[in-house]
Amino acid sequence: MIWQLDLLILSLVVICAVVTIQLKDLLGASVVFGIYSFLMCLLWAEMGAVDVAFTEATVGAGVSTIFFIAAILRTTRRSKD
């Protein structure tokens, strides 16, 4: 394993986690959460856990992000101000 690549991906994962928590826009937070899941997939693959990486890619980065975005787009605001 290349420890510099692991450290870079881990740093980006932490940055995405903090940005996801800090964002007020739900759609933006969902997109950053999808990026977080994809980076976790890369981290698992780099560590040699290919089966966990594949599961993270399909469930975390794929299906969950699509469900979050679909749920956000189907909601409406109560007031128009």
N, CA, C and O atoms as a Tinker XYZ file with bonds, in Angstrom:
   324  protein
     1  N      0.834000   -1.193000    0.000000    73     2
     2  CA     0.000000    0.000000    0.000000    64     1     3
     3  C      0.872000    1.248000    0.000000    63     2     4     5
     4  O      1.966000    1.268000    0.565000    81     3
     5  N      0.373000    2.259000   -0.630000    73     3     6
     6  CA     1.064000    3.540000   -0.679000    64     5     7
     7  C      0.469000    4.408000    0.428000    63     6     8     9
     8  O     -0.692000    4.809000    0.352000    81     7
     9  N      1.261000    4.693000    1.447000    73     7    10
    10  CA     0.715000    5.390000    2.607000    64     9    11
    11  C      0.369000    6.835000    2.305000    63    10    12    13
    12  O     -0.503000    7.408000    2.958000    81    11
    13  N      1.033000    7.436000    1.332000    73    11    14
    14  CA     0.694000    8.814000    0.975000    64    13    15
    15  C     -0.693000    8.887000    0.337000    63    14    16    17
    16  O     -1.459000    9.815000    0.595000    81    15
    17  N     -1.003000    7.893000   -0.499000    73    15    18
    18  CA    -2.335000    7.855000   -1.110000    64    17    19
    19  C     -3.405000    7.594000   -0.064000    63    18    20    21
    20  O     -4.474000    8.204000   -0.100000    81    19
    21  N     -3.123000    6.689000    0.871000    73    19    22
    22  CA    -4.065000    6.435000    1.965000    64    21    23
    23  C     -4.310000    7.688000    2.792000    63    22    24    25
    24  O     -5.447000    7.987000    3.158000    81    23
    25  N     -3.256000    8.409000    3.080000    73    23    26
    26  CA    -3.384000    9.628000    3.873000    64    25    27
    27  C     -4.163000   10.707000    3.123000    63    26    28    29
    28  O     -4.961000   11.427000    3.723000    81    27
    29  N     -3.936000   10.822000    1.823000    73    27    30
    30  CA    -4.667000   11.797000    1.015000    64    29    31
    31  C     -6.156000   11.465000    0.978000    63    30    32    33
    32  O     -6.997000   12.341000    1.179000    81    31
    33  N     -6.480000   10.202000    0.720000    73    31    34
    34  CA    -7.892000    9.802000    0.663000    64    33    35
    35  C     -8.548000    9.977000    2.030000    63    34    36    37
    36  O     -9.683000   10.444000    2.118000    81    35
    37  N     -7.842000    9.605000    3.092000    73    35    38
    38  CA    -8.396000    9.756000    4.435000    64    37    39
    39  C     -8.632000   11.219000    4.778000    63    38    40    41
    40  O     -9.628000   11.552000    5.419000    81    39
    41  N     -7.730000   12.093000    4.359000    73    39    42
    42  CA    -7.924000   13.532000    4.591000    64    41    43
    43  C     -9.147000   14.047000    3.843000    63    42    44    45
    44  O     -9.926000   14.833000    4.384000    81    43
    45  N     -9.316000   13.604000    2.602000    73    43    46
    46  CA   -10.494000   14.018000    1.831000    64    45    47
    47  C    -11.780000   13.476000    2.432000    63    46    48    49
    48  O    -12.815000   14.142000    2.380000    81    47
    49  N    -11.730000   12.270000    3.005000    73    47    50
    50  CA   -12.904000   11.691000    3.666000    64    49    51
    51  C    -13.303000   12.546000    4.861000    63    50    52    53
    52  O    -14.484000   12.835000    5.052000    81    51
    53  N    -12.327000   12.951000    5.666000    73    51    54
    54  CA   -12.619000   13.785000    6.832000    64    53    55
    55  C    -13.162000   15.144000    6.406000    63    54    56    57
    56  O    -14.095000   15.659000    7.021000    81    55
    57  N    -12.587000   15.726000    5.360000    73    55    58
    58  CA   -13.076000   17.019000    4.862000    64    57    59
    59  C    -14.508000   16.888000    4.367000    63    58    60    61
    60  O    -15.338000   17.749000    4.658000    81    59
    61  N    -14.816000   15.832000    3.626000    73    59    62
    62  CA   -16.185000   15.634000    3.137000    64    61    63
    63  C    -17.167000   15.418000    4.282000    63    62    64    65
    64  O    -18.302000   15.891000    4.217000    81    63
    65  N    -16.750000   14.716000    5.321000    73    63    66
    66  CA   -17.625000   14.503000    6.474000    64    65    67
    67  C    -17.949000   15.821000    7.169000    63    66    68    69
    68  O    -19.098000   16.065000    7.538000    81    67
    69  N    -16.945000   16.663000    7.345000    73    67    70
    70  CA   -17.173000   17.954000    7.995000    64    69    71
    71  C    -18.035000   18.858000    7.122000    63    70    72    73
    72  O    -18.925000   19.541000    7.627000    81    71
    73  N    -17.780000   18.869000    5.824000    73    71    74
    74  CA   -18.572000   19.700000    4.906000    64    73    75
    75  C    -20.021000   19.227000    4.869000    63    74    76    77
    76  O    -20.936000   20.049000    4.826000    81    75
    77  N    -20.244000   17.908000    4.886000    73    75    78
    78  CA   -21.602000   17.381000    4.881000    64    77    79
    79  C    -22.371000   17.826000    6.114000    63    78    80    81
    80  O    -23.552000   18.161000    6.022000    81    79
    81  N    -21.717000   17.832000    7.255000    73    79    82
    82  CA   -22.385000   18.252000    8.488000    64    81    83
    83  C    -22.647000   19.751000    8.490000    63    82    84    85
    84  O    -23.673000   20.189000    9.010000    81    83
    85  N    -21.748000   20.549000    7.923000    73    83    86
    86  CA   -21.853000   21.999000    7.984000    64    85    87
    87  C    -22.810000   22.594000    6.956000    63    86    88    89
    88  O    -23.302000   23.704000    7.162000    81    87
    89  N    -23.089000   21.898000    5.863000    73    87    90
    90  CA   -23.922000   22.467000    4.804000    64    89    91
    91  C    -25.368000   22.629000    5.255000    63    90    92    93
    92  O    -25.917000   21.763000    5.936000    81    91
    93  N    -25.965000   23.720000    4.877000    73    91    94
    94  CA   -27.378000   23.966000    5.162000    64    93    95
    95  C    -28.277000   23.470000    4.025000    63    94    96    97
    96  O    -29.443000   23.143000    4.246000    81    95
    97  N    -27.734000   23.419000    2.824000    73    95    98
    98  CA   -28.487000   22.968000    1.656000    64    97    99
    99  C    -28.524000   21.442000    1.632000    63    98   100   101
   100  O    -27.475000   20.798000    1.602000    81    99
   101  N    -29.714000   20.862000    1.645000    73    99   102
   102  CA   -29.840000   19.410000    1.712000    64   101   103
   103  C    -29.358000   18.716000    0.448000    63   102   104   105
   104  O    -28.769000   17.638000    0.517000    81   103
   105  N    -29.602000   19.321000   -0.699000    73   103   106
   106  CA   -29.147000   18.718000   -1.950000    64   105   107
   107  C    -27.622000   18.710000   -2.023000    63   106   108   109
   108  O    -27.020000   17.718000   -2.433000    81   107
   109  N    -27.015000   19.795000   -1.632000    73   107   110
   110  CA   -25.557000   19.852000   -1.605000    64   109   111
   111  C    -24.961000   18.867000   -0.620000    63   110   112   113
   112  O    -23.933000   18.248000   -0.894000    81   111
   113  N    -25.612000   18.720000    0.536000    73   111   114
   114  CA   -25.136000   17.763000    1.533000    64   113   115
   115  C    -25.257000   16.334000    1.010000    63   114   116   117
   116  O    -24.401000   15.498000    1.298000    81   115
   117  N    -26.298000   16.049000    0.253000    73   115   118
   118  CA   -26.458000   14.713000   -0.320000    64   117   119
   119  C    -25.383000   14.416000   -1.354000    63   118   120   121
   120  O    -24.874000   13.297000   -1.418000    81   119
   121  N    -25.041000   15.397000   -2.152000    73   119   122
   122  CA   -23.992000   15.210000   -3.155000    64   121   123
   123  C    -22.635000   15.007000   -2.482000    63   122   124   125
   124  O    -21.866000   14.136000   -2.888000    81   123
   125  N    -22.340000   15.800000   -1.463000    73   123   126
   126  CA   -21.071000   15.641000   -0.758000    64   125   127
   127  C    -21.035000   14.301000   -0.022000    63   126   128   129
   128  O    -19.974000   13.687000    0.097000    81   127
   129  N    -22.185000   13.847000    0.471000    73   127   130
   130  CA   -22.246000   12.526000    1.108000    64   129   131
   131  C    -21.968000   11.418000    0.091000    63   130   132   133
   132  O    -21.339000   10.415000    0.429000    81   131
   133  N    -22.428000   11.589000   -1.144000    73   131   134
   134  CA   -22.105000   10.631000   -2.194000    64   133   135
   135  C    -20.620000   10.615000   -2.499000    63   134   136   137
   136  O    -20.042000    9.554000   -2.735000    81   135
   137  N    -19.998000   11.787000   -2.496000    73   135   138
   138  CA   -18.550000   11.874000   -2.700000    64   137   139
   139  C    -17.825000   11.202000   -1.541000    63   138   140   141
   140  O    -16.832000   10.504000   -1.745000    81   139
   141  N    -18.324000   11.413000   -0.324000    73   139   142
   142  CA   -17.762000   10.754000    0.858000    64   141   143
   143  C    -17.813000    9.231000    0.711000    63   142   144   145
   144  O    -16.832000    8.546000    1.000000    81   143
   145  N    -18.936000    8.712000    0.269000    73   143   146
   146  CA   -19.070000    7.266000    0.096000    64   145   147
   147  C    -18.131000    6.743000   -0.987000    63   146   148   149
   148  O    -17.553000    5.666000   -0.847000    81   147
   149  N    -17.984000    7.507000   -2.065000    73   147   150
   150  CA   -17.057000    7.097000   -3.125000    64   149   151
   151  C    -15.612000    7.092000   -2.631000    63   150   152   153
   152  O    -14.845000    6.191000   -2.971000    81   151
   153  N    -15.241000    8.080000   -1.839000    73   151   154
   154  CA   -13.892000    8.114000   -1.282000    64   153   155
   155  C    -13.664000    6.967000   -0.309000    63   154   156   157
   156  O    -12.566000    6.415000   -0.242000    81   155
   157  N    -14.701000    6.606000    0.448000    73   155   158
   158  CA   -14.580000    5.440000    1.328000    64   157   159
   159  C    -14.408000    4.174000    0.502000    63   158   160   161
   160  O    -13.677000    3.266000    0.898000    81   159
   161  N    -15.077000    4.110000   -0.643000    73   159   162
   162  CA   -14.911000    2.978000   -1.549000    64   161   163
   163  C    -13.465000    2.890000   -2.030000    63   162   164   165
   164  O    -12.885000    1.805000   -2.064000    81   163
   165  N    -12.887000    4.022000   -2.397000    73   163   166
   166  CA   -11.488000    4.037000   -2.823000    64   165   167
   167  C    -10.555000    3.621000   -1.695000    63   166   168   169
   168  O     -9.573000    2.915000   -1.924000    81   167
   169  N    -10.859000    4.057000   -0.483000    73   167   170
   170  CA   -10.030000    3.704000    0.662000    64   169   171
   171  C    -10.085000    2.209000    0.953000    63   170   172   173
   172  O     -9.056000    1.590000    1.226000    81   171
   173  N    -11.280000    1.628000    0.897000    73   171   174
   174  CA   -11.414000    0.178000    1.105000    64   173   175
   175  C    -10.676000   -0.590000    0.016000    63   174   176   177
   176  O    -10.020000   -1.591000    0.302000    81   175
   177  N    -10.776000   -0.136000   -1.219000    73   175   178
   178  CA   -10.086000   -0.831000   -2.313000    64   177   179
   179  C     -8.574000   -0.725000   -2.167000    63   178   180   181
   180  O     -7.849000   -1.676000   -2.458000    81   179
   181  N     -8.105000    0.424000   -1.719000    73   179   182
   182  CA    -6.665000    0.608000   -1.515000    64   181   183
   183  C     -6.149000   -0.301000   -0.403000    63   182   184   185
   184  O     -5.009000   -0.762000   -0.458000    81   183
   185  N     -6.975000   -0.559000    0.599000    73   183   186
   186  CA    -6.568000   -1.424000    1.701000    64   185   187
   187  C     -6.695000   -2.910000    1.366000    63   186   188   189
   188  O     -6.277000   -3.761000    2.151000    81   187
   189  N     -7.266000   -3.222000    0.212000    73   187   190
   190  CA    -7.351000   -4.609000   -0.218000    64   189   191
   191  C     -8.668000   -5.290000    0.076000    63   190   192   193
   192  O     -8.812000   -6.481000   -0.196000    81   191
   193  N     -9.627000   -4.578000    0.620000    73   191   194
   194  CA   -10.941000   -5.157000    0.915000    64   193   195
   195  C    -11.874000   -4.855000   -0.256000    63   194   196   197
   196  O    -12.716000   -3.960000   -0.184000    81   195
   197  N    -11.707000   -5.615000   -1.327000    73   195   198
   198  CA   -12.438000   -5.329000   -2.559000    64   197   199
   199  C    -13.924000   -5.587000   -2.397000    63   198   200   201
   200  O    -14.736000   -4.852000   -2.958000    81   199
   201  N    -14.305000   -6.616000   -1.641000    73   199   202
   202  CA   -15.725000   -6.902000   -1.452000    64   201   203
   203  C    -16.429000   -5.792000   -0.674000    63   202   204   205
   204  O    -17.567000   -5.445000   -0.986000    81   203
   205  N    -15.763000   -5.237000    0.331000    73   203   206
   206  CA   -16.329000   -4.126000    1.085000    64   205   207
   207  C    -16.386000   -2.874000    0.216000    63   206   208   209
   208  O    -17.341000   -2.102000    0.299000    81   207
   209  N    -15.376000   -2.674000   -0.610000    73   207   210
   210  CA   -15.354000   -1.519000   -1.511000    64   209   211
   211  C    -16.490000   -1.595000   -2.523000    63   210   212   213
   212  O    -17.131000   -0.587000   -2.823000    81   211
   213  N    -16.738000   -2.790000   -3.049000    73   211   214
   214  CA   -17.827000   -2.946000   -4.015000    64   213   215
   215  C    -19.182000   -2.681000   -3.352000    63   214   216   217
   216  O    -20.048000   -2.032000   -3.939000    81   215
   217  N    -19.359000   -3.182000   -2.141000    73   215   218
   218  CA   -20.610000   -2.938000   -1.418000    64   217   219
   219  C    -20.782000   -1.464000   -1.110000    63   218   220   221
   220  O    -21.883000   -0.930000   -1.247000    81   219
   221  N    -19.724000   -0.801000   -0.699000    73   219   222
   222  CA   -19.785000    0.632000   -0.417000    64   221   223
   223  C    -20.108000    1.424000   -1.679000    63   222   224   225
   224  O    -20.848000    2.406000   -1.625000    81   223
   225  N    -19.561000    1.002000   -2.806000    73   223   226
   226  CA   -19.821000    1.710000   -4.064000    64   225   227
   227  C    -21.277000    1.563000   -4.487000    63   226   228   229
   228  O    -21.906000    2.536000   -4.903000    81   227
   229  N    -21.811000    0.357000   -4.383000    73   227   230
   230  CA   -23.181000    0.152000   -4.842000    64   229   231
   231  C    -24.212000    0.722000   -3.877000    63   230   232   233
   232  O    -25.155000    1.392000   -4.299000    81   231
   233  N    -24.038000    0.462000   -2.592000    73   231   234
   234  CA   -25.034000    0.899000   -1.615000    64   233   235
   235  C    -24.794000    2.341000   -1.182000    63   234   236   237
   236  O    -25.712000    3.161000   -1.217000    81   235
   237  N    -23.575000    2.653000   -0.779000    73   235   238
   238  CA   -23.294000    3.979000   -0.235000    64   237   239
   239  C    -23.282000    5.072000   -1.277000    63   238   240   241
   240  O    -24.014000    6.055000   -1.162000    81   239
   241  N    -22.452000    4.907000   -2.297000    73   239   242
   242  CA   -22.311000    5.960000   -3.299000    64   241   243
   243  C    -23.423000    5.922000   -4.332000    63   242   244   245
   244  O    -23.755000    6.952000   -4.920000    81   243
   245  N    -23.995000    4.765000   -4.560000    73   243   246
   246  CA   -25.005000    4.640000   -5.602000    64   245   247
   247  C    -26.427000    4.802000   -5.109000    63   246   248   249
   248  O    -27.049000    5.844000   -5.312000    81   247
   249  N    -26.933000    3.784000   -4.469000    73   247   250
   250  CA   -28.350000    3.717000   -4.123000    64   249   251
   251  C    -28.736000    4.762000   -3.081000    63   250   252   253
   252  O    -29.749000    5.442000   -3.242000    81   251
   253  N    -27.956000    4.901000   -2.024000    73   251   254
   254  CA   -28.308000    5.855000   -0.966000    64   253   255
   255  C    -28.330000    7.290000   -1.475000    63   254   256   257
   256  O    -29.228000    8.058000   -1.132000    81   255
   257  N    -27.359000    7.648000   -2.282000    73   255   258
   258  CA   -27.319000    9.007000   -2.812000    64   257   259
   259  C    -28.510000    9.279000   -3.719000    63   258   260   261
   260  O    -29.097000   10.359000   -3.666000    81   259
   261  N    -28.866000    8.319000   -4.540000    73   259   262
   262  CA   -30.024000    8.480000   -5.418000    64   261   263
   263  C    -31.304000    8.608000   -4.601000    63   262   264   265
   264  O    -32.157000    9.437000   -4.918000    81   263
   265  N    -31.451000    7.792000   -3.547000    73   263   266
   266  CA   -32.631000    7.893000   -2.685000    64   265   267
   267  C    -32.691000    9.241000   -1.963000    63   266   268   269
   268  O    -33.763000    9.835000   -1.852000    81   267
   269  N    -31.555000    9.723000   -1.477000    73   267   270
   270  CA   -31.533000   11.026000   -0.806000    64   269   271
   271  C    -31.949000   12.137000   -1.762000    63   270   272   273
   272  O    -32.783000   12.976000   -1.420000    81   271
   273  N    -31.376000   12.143000   -2.944000    73   271   274
   274  CA   -31.702000   13.188000   -3.916000    64   273   275
   275  C    -33.151000   13.093000   -4.364000    63   274   276   277
   276  O    -33.815000   14.119000   -4.512000    81   275
   277  N    -33.653000   11.886000   -4.582000    73   275   278
   278  CA   -35.062000   11.717000   -4.971000    64   277   279
   279  C    -35.995000   12.196000   -3.868000    63   278   280   281
   280  O    -37.012000   12.828000   -4.156000    81   279
   281  N    -35.672000   11.909000   -2.618000    73   279   282
   282  CA   -36.519000   12.354000   -1.507000    64   281   283
   283  C    -36.495000   13.869000   -1.375000    63   282   284   285
   284  O    -37.525000   14.482000   -1.090000    81   283
   285  N    -35.334000   14.481000   -1.580000    73   283   286
   286  CA   -35.239000   15.940000   -1.481000    64   285   287
   287  C    -36.016000   16.603000   -2.611000    63   286   288   289
   288  O    -36.693000   17.606000   -2.388000    81   287
   289  N    -35.928000   16.062000   -3.806000    73   287   290
   290  CA   -36.629000   16.667000   -4.942000    64   289   291
   291  C    -38.141000   16.498000   -4.857000    63   290   292   293
   292  O    -38.878000   17.269000   -5.471000    81   291
   293  N    -38.616000   15.512000   -4.114000    73   291   294
   294  CA   -40.058000   15.301000   -3.984000    64   293   295
   295  C    -40.679000   16.121000   -2.853000    63   294   296   297
   296  O    -41.904000   16.167000   -2.734000    81   295
   297  N    -39.868000   16.762000   -2.032000    73   295   298
   298  CA   -40.403000   17.578000   -0.954000    64   297   299
   299  C    -40.609000   19.013000   -1.429000    63   298   300   301
   300  O    -39.983000   19.458000   -2.391000    81   299
   301  N    -41.486000   19.720000   -0.747000    73   299   302
   302  CA   -41.761000   21.120000   -1.072000    64   301   303
   303  C    -41.613000   21.952000    0.201000    63   302   304   305
   304  O    -41.666000   21.435000    1.317000    81   303
   305  N    -41.427000   23.238000    0.002000    73   303   306
   306  CA   -41.344000   24.153000    1.144000    64   305   307
   307  C    -42.750000   24.497000    1.615000    63   306   308   309
   308  O    -43.697000   24.525000    0.829000    81   307
   309  N    -42.865000   24.757000    2.904000    73   307   310
   310  CA   -44.164000   25.152000    3.448000    64   309   311
   311  C    -44.504000   26.596000    3.110000    63   310   312   313
   312  O    -45.658000   26.927000    2.836000    81   311
   313  N    -43.487000   27.451000    3.132000    73   311   314
   314  CA   -43.740000   28.855000    2.812000    64   313   315
   315  C    -42.865000   29.263000    1.633000    63   314   316   317
   316  O    -41.826000   28.655000    1.379000    81   315
   317  N    -43.279000   30.261000    0.940000    73   315   318
   318  CA   -42.564000   30.706000   -0.254000    64   317   319
   319  C    -41.722000   31.949000    0.005000    63   318   320   321
   320  O    -41.425000   32.686000   -0.936000    81   319
   321  N    -41.334000   32.201000    1.232000    73   319   322
   322  CA   -40.534000   33.387000    1.526000    64   321   323
   323  C    -39.106000   33.059000    1.510000    63   322   324
   324  O    -38.270000   33.934000    1.737000    81   323
